[in-house]
Amino acid sequence: QVQLVESGGGLVQAGGSLRLSCAASGRTFSNYAMGWFRRVPRKEREFVAAISGSGGTTYQDSVKDRFTISRDNAKNTLFLQMNSLKPEDTAVYYCAASGTTMTLTRTRYDYWGQGTQVTVSS
């Protein structure tokens, strides 16, 4: 089992920045690929970014060049630095852990956090 707890969400004006964190506990953090997803009401969770255990990354096109995913394996923590935020980035953001390779596919993630709300005002 892997337990994931997100933090760092909040209200920010358009153009601002937020840094989300995801604290992991349980099994060896570095063995898992990690991802960030987000959900708006009445829609499925959508992929935002993912990172492999060794640090390889991939992003959704709409956040590329604005968001940066990173991890600190020594501290069992995943991060998402979000810059130049837009109102359309408003969502609940979830971190997730995958026991397979880095993936964009929501259903291949085994463990999920409870989510943290990000609201971007115009």
Disulfide bonds with the S-S distance in Angstrom:
Cys22-Cys95 2.02
